[in-house]
Amino acid sequence: MAEGTIKRLTDKGFGFIDTGTNQDIFFHSSNVEGVGYDELREGQQVSYTEGRGPKGPRAENVTPI
């Protein structure tokens, strides 16, 4: 699993993870595991699996570290 830092969270139920490269990766609240979306915070370390969504890459199985 890859690791990154939550860069931005929205009130619409999605966010972006800083992967450490020039590309951030999108994630949806339905892909968060172990905690609720509302428990996540910007700057928090997470692990995830890179998947494919309708608009490009997305993070799946997002879990706080």
C-alpha positions in Angstrom: 0.0 0.0 0.0 1.1 3.5 -0.7 1.3 6.3 1.9 0.6 10.0 1.8 -0.7 13.0 3.6 -4.2 14.4 3.4 -3.8 17.7 1.6 -7.4 18.9 1.4 -10.8 17.8 2.6 -14.1 19.2 1.4 -17.5 19.4 2.9 -18.9 17.5 -0.1 -17.4 14.2 1.0 -14.1 14.0 -1.0 -10.5 15.1 -0.6 -7.0 14.9 -2.0 -3.9 13.1 -0.8 -0.4 14.5 -1.3 1.5 11.5 -2.7 4.9 13.0 -2.4 5.1 13.5 -6.2 3.8 16.3 -8.3 0.4 14.5 -8.6 -2.2 14.6 -5.8 -4.7 11.8 -5.7 -8.4 12.1 -5.3 -10.4 10.1 -2.7 -14.1 9.8 -1.9 -15.6 9.3 1.6 -16.9 5.9 0.5 -13.3 4.8 0.2 -12.3 5.6 3.8 -11.9 2.5 6.1 -11.5 2.2 9.8 -12.8 5.7 10.6 -15.5 8.0 9.4 -14.7 10.7 6.9 -15.5 13.4 9.5 -12.7 12.0 11.7 -10.0 12.7 9.1 -7.9 15.9 9.3 -5.7 17.7 6.8 -2.0 16.8 7.4 -2.9 13.3 8.7 -0.9 10.4 7.4 -2.8 7.7 5.5 -2.2 4.6 3.6 -4.2 3.7 0.4 -4.4 1.6 -2.7 -4.3 3.4 -6.0 -7.3 2.5 -8.1 -9.0 3.9 -11.2 -12.1 6.1 -11.2 -14.2 7.6 -14.1 -12.0 10.7 -14.1 -8.6 9.1 -13.6 -6.6 7.7 -10.6 -8.2 7.6 -7.2 -7.2 6.4 -3.7 -9.1 3.4 -2.4 -9.0 1.7 1.0 -7.9 5.0 2.6 -6.8 4.2 6.2 -5.2 6.5 8.8 -1.7 5.4 9.9 
